[in-house]
Amino acid sequence: MTDHAARKSAVAAAPLVESPPQRHGIFSRLGALDSPRYRRFWLGSLAAVGGTQLVTLGIGWLVFQLTDSPFNLGLVGAATAIPTILVNLFGGVMADRLDRRLLLIGTSLLAAVLLAVLAVLDATGVVRVWHVVAIAVGLGLVYGLDWPTRNAFFPALISRDQLRSAVALNSVLWQGTRIVAPFFGGLAIAALGTDFVFVAGAVGFLLMCSVLLSLRVPAAGARAARNVGRELSEGIRYIAGNRIFAVLIPLTFANMFFGLEYIQLMPAFASSFFPDDADAASRALGTLFAATGVGAVLGTFASTKMQGMSRLGWTMLGSQLLLVAAVWAFAASSSYNVAIPMVFLVGLFSSVFLINSMTVLQMKVDDRLRGRVMGIHGITFSLIPLGGLFGGAIAEVAGVQAAVSISAGILASIVLIVALTQREVRDLDGRKT
């Protein structure tokens, strides 16, 4: 082993923080939640992420009601996704360079302000599509810095042996709110209007900010400044030089862009099920999102049992192919009652792939480069709305069902190519991560 490789191995093996004393209370069986600081951070994130889910639902519904256009659904999604992607790349550098807690406080405050403005525009009846697009761009800039910072920050709150648990708990956070927030958000939109969900989103980010203000964490990310482009290039070279990273990260991108683009187009599907009843369609929209979230949560729990499997690589690739099958069945369905179990399965299989791949990456990444690598990986979640723009353009010509089916077929081709050509991923052994 070279000196450089030995240093990388030592960094990967070193504890993220000192192991906390053993506890035997209510949280002792919940992994990372045994850490009081992580527990507070997780609960604060619950408010912010729940707010984000409400906002995604509300913006999509508002734009579709204003324009009745699948393409505009994709457009507003791209307005968030493109700046998120651009900032993600450099947000990881900032997360490795500056105080991560202060960065998260700043992003939470900015998100709250933007959502408050959108709520006022909506409540007063003056909102136009360009207003929504402009605020979506601002939110995209905020999310681009927030995501890599958040993923570089939480390992400092736990010990290394709690990392697998924390990755799963972070997924439960996102997937669980996808159950509760859209379901109640759909009811709230029908009863109170979209402005209400934007206010709720702003409150969620303010609660996150208050939690961060109460946390006392060493500024582990702070270090001497270097050339930003050089630091970003270092992160890209690290990914390119590691076959697991170089395949899993782009494969995750493809999963989101082609496999889950239907999420951005969901208002069009919900309206097609109830073309003459807007209130019923808004409730259906919340239920469809919630069904996806239920599947994703169950997939997350299943993933915690799979991470020690010897054939982890095959499990991950197989879950993507099953996801494709469920997306095809959803797109082909003209029945709301059939669509619900299909999106449940999509959430389940998507989560199995995403949680296992994220855990592999978090366990293997050099902590010195964690922010940059997670920043690049963070592009993942912006590719759903960007994929919606791709699908929305096809939908304008061929319909949303055809658009979603075509994209799922592209994902199936990519997964098969990886399975046939990338032995390192195909033969991943969960016992050795």
N, C-alpha and C positions, 0 to 999 in steps of 0.2 A: 504494500500500500504506500502511495506517495505521501509526502508531508502534507500536501494540500488536501488529499483525500482523507487523511487522518484527522486534520482539523475540522473538515466538514462533518465527519462521523462523530467527532466529539461534541460539536455544536448541536447536532441532531439529537444526541443522547442526553445532553444536559437538561436538568429540570428547568421549566419555564419560570417557576418561582419556587421558593422553598416549600416542601410538602407541609401542609397544615397538620396540626395535631389531630389524631383520630377522634371522631365524635360518634355518639350513639343516639342522637336525637332523631327528630322527624325527618331531617334531610339527609341523614347518614347513608341511606340507600339510594339517593338520587344523584350520585356522582358529583358533578361540578356544582350543583346547588348546595353542597355541603360547605362551599366557600361563601362566607357572608357577603364579600364584595361582589363576587360573580352573581350571587342571588339577587342583590339589589340592582345590578346592571341588567340582569335578565328581566326583572319585573319592569324596569324602566323601558327596556326595549320592547316589552309587550305592548306598552301604550303607544310607542312610536310606530312600531310595525303594524299594529292594528289600525292606526291612523292612516298609514300608507295604503293598506288594503282598502279602506273606505274611500280614500281619494281616487285610487285607480278605478274603482267601481263608479264613483260619482262623475269623474271626468268622462269616462266612456259613455255613460248614459246621457250626460248633458250634451255632448257633441253629437251623438246619434239623434237625439231629439231635435237639435238645432238644424241638422243637415240631412238626416236619413240616408247617409252615405257610408258604406263600408270603407271606401278609400280614405275618408276623413278620419275614421277610427284609426286607420294605420298611420295617417299623417300626424295626428296628435301623439300617438305612441312614439313615432320617430322623433318628434320634437323633444320628448324626454330622453329617448335612447341615445341619440347622436351626441349631445353634449355630455351625457353620462359616460359614454365610451371614451370620449376625448379626455375628460377630466380623470377618469379612472386610471389611465396610463400614468398621469403625473400625480394623481392623488396618492398612489402607492409610494412614490418618492417622498411626498410630504409626510406621509404616515411614518416613514422610516427616519425622517429628519427632525420633525417637530414634536411637541407635546401632544400625544394622541387624545388625551382627555379634553384639552382646550379646543382642539379641532372639532371634536364631536359636539361640544357645547355650541360652537359657532354654527355648525351645520343644522343643529336642532332649532336654533333661534331663527335662522334664515328660512327654513322650511315652514315654521309657524307663521312668520310674517307673510310669505307668499300665499299660504292657504287662507289667511285672514283676508287678504286683498281679494282673492277669488270668491270667497264667501260673500263679501260686500257687493261685488259686481253682480253676482247671481241673485242675491236677495233683492237688490234694487231693480232687477229686470233689464239692466243695460248690457249684460254680458253678450259678447259676440265670439265667434269661433277664434278670431285672431287674439282675443284676450286670453282664451284658454290655451292657445298654442304658445303665446309669450310666457305665461306662467309655467306651462309644462317645460319650456326651455330652462327657466330658472330652477325649477325643481330638479331637472336633469343635471344641472351643474352642481347642485347641492348633493344629490345622490352619488355623483361621481367621486366626490371627496369622502362622503360618509361611509360608503361600503368598504373600501380597502382599509380605512382607519378603524372601523368597527372590528373587522376581522383580524387586524394586527393588534388591537387593543385587548380583546378579551383573554388571550393566553396569559397576559400579565396578572390576571386575577385568580389563576388556578395553578395547580401543580401539573407536571407533565402527565401523571397517571390519570388525571381528570380530563385530558384533552379529547379523547374519543367521546366521552359523555357530553362535553361542552358542544362539540360539533353537532351531535344528535339533538341536544336541547335547543341549539340555535335553529335547527331545522323545524323542530316542534313549534318554536315561536312563530316562524313564518307560515308553516302549514296549518297550525292550529288557528291562527287569526284568519286564514283563508276560509275556515269553516264558519267561524262566529261572525266576523266583521261583514262579509258580503251578505250573509243571510239576514242579519238585522239591518244592514245597510239598505238592502232591497226594500224591506218593510218601511224603513225610515224615509226613503225617497218617495215611496207611494204616499206616505202620510204627511211628511213634513217638507219634502223637496230636497234637491241636491245641495242647496246652501247649508243645510244642517250637517251633512256629512263632511263638508269642508271645514266647518267650525270644529267638529269632533276631531278631525285630523290635526288641526292646529293645536288643540288641547293636548293631544297625545304627544306631540313633539315638545311641548312645554313641560310636560311631566318628565320626559326623558332628560331634558335639560336640568331639571331640579335634582334628579338622581345623580347626574354627573357632577353637579356642583357639590354634592355631599360626599363624593368619593375622594379618597386621598390615595393616589397611586403615584409612585415615582415616574418621572418623565422618561421612561425607558426608551422611547423613540427618539429623543433628542440627541443630536450628535453634530459634529462639525459639518458645515455645509460644503458640498462639492458641486461640480457641474451637473445640473439636472438631467440634461441629455445623456451624459455619461452614466449616471446612476440608473436611468431607465434602460439604457442599452445593456448594462450589467444584468439587470433582471431578465431581459429578453434572452441574452446569451445563456443565462442559467437554465431557463426553460428549454431553449433549443438544444442544450447540451445534455439534457436528461430525457431519455426516450419516454419514460412514463409521463412526465410533465408535458412533453412535446406532442403526445398523442391524446392524453386525457383532457387537457384543456381545450384544444380545438374540437374534440368530440363532444364536450359539454356545450360548446358554442353551437354546434350543429343541432344538438338535442333541443335547445331553446329556440333557435331561429326557425327550424323546419318542423320540429315536433310539437311545440307548444304555442305556435302562432295563433291557434284558434282562440286562445285566451283573450287576445286583443280584439278579436272579431266576435266575441261572445254576445255583445248587445244585438248584433244582427241575427244571430241564431235565436236568441230569446224572443225577439220581435217576430221572427218567422213562425214560432210556435203559437203566438197569440197576436196575430196581425191586427185585430180590431179592439184590443184591450191593453192600453199602455200600462195600467197599474198591474195587471196580471203579468205582463211581460217583465216589468221591473222586479216583481217578486220572483219570477222564474229565473231572471238573471242572477239574483242573489243565491237562489237554491243551486243553480249549476256551479257557481263558484264554490259554494259550500261543499257540494259533493266532491269536487276536485280536491278540496282541502281535507275532507275526511279520508279519502284514499291516500293522500300524501302523508298524513299523520300515521296511518297504519303502515305505510311503506317505511316511514322513519323508524318505527318500533321494530319492524321486521329487519331493517338494516342493521340494527344493533346486535341482532342474533347472527347476522351473516358475516360480520367483519372478521371473524376468525376462521372463515371457511377456506379450505385449501384451493377451491376452484372459484375464487372471488371474481377473477377476470371474466370467466364465462358467465357468471351470474349477472354481472353488470351489463355485458353485451346482450344477453338474452332478455333482460328487462327492457332494453331499448326496443328490441324487435316486438315484444309484447305490447309496448306502448304504441308502436306504429299500428298494430292490428286494432287496438282500441280506438285510436284516432280515426281510422278508416270507418269503423262501425259507427262512431259518433257522427261523422260527416254524412254517411249514407242514410242516417235515420231521419225520418220525417215526424217521429213521435217524441214528444217531450219525455214521456215515461221511459222510453228506451235510451234517450240521451243521458239521463241522470246516471244510470249504472255505468255507462261507457266513460263519462268523464271521471267517475270514481276510479275506474281502472287506470285511466291515464295518469291520474295523480299518484296512485299506488306505484306503478311501474317507473314513473319518472323519479319519484323519491328514492326508490331502491338504487337507481343508478347514481343520482346526484349525491346522496349521503355517503355512499361507499366511496365514490371518486373523491369527494371533498375530504373525507377522512384520510385516504391514502396521501393526498397532497399535503394536508396539514401535518401528518406524521413525518413526512420525508423532507419538507422544506427546511432550508437553512434559516434559522431565526433572524439572522442579519439581513436577509432578503425577503422576509415574510411579507412586509407591507407591499413591496413591489410585485411580488408574485401574486398575492391576493388581489392587488389592484388590477392586474392583467386578467386574472380569473374572474374578477368582479364584473367584467364586460358581459359575462354570462347572462345576468339577470336583465340586462338592457336589450338583449337580443330577442326577447319575446315581443315587445312592442315594435322593434325594428322589423322582425319577421312579419308582424301584422301589416306593415306598409307593403312588403312584398306580396303577402297574401291578399291584401286589400286591392292592390292594382289588378291582380288576376281576377278577384271577385267581381270587379266592375264589369269585366268582360264575360266571365264564365260562371259566376255565382260563388257564394262562400263555400258551398259544399265541395265544389271542384277544386277551389283554391287550396283548401285544407288537405284534401286527398293528395294533390300533386306534391305539396310540401312534405307530407308524411312519407311518400314514396322516395323522395330524394334522401330523407334521413335513413330509410331502410337500406338504400344503396351504400351510403357512407358507412353504416355499421357493418355491413357484410364485408366491405373492403378492409376495414380495420380488423375484423375477425380473421380474415384470410391472410393478412400480410403483417400484422403487428404481434409477434409472439410474446413480447414483453408484457403487453396489456392482456392478451388472451390468457396467459399463464400466471397472472397475478395470484399470489398466495397470501390470503389474509392472515395466516399465522406468522408471516415474516414482516408485516408492516409495523 
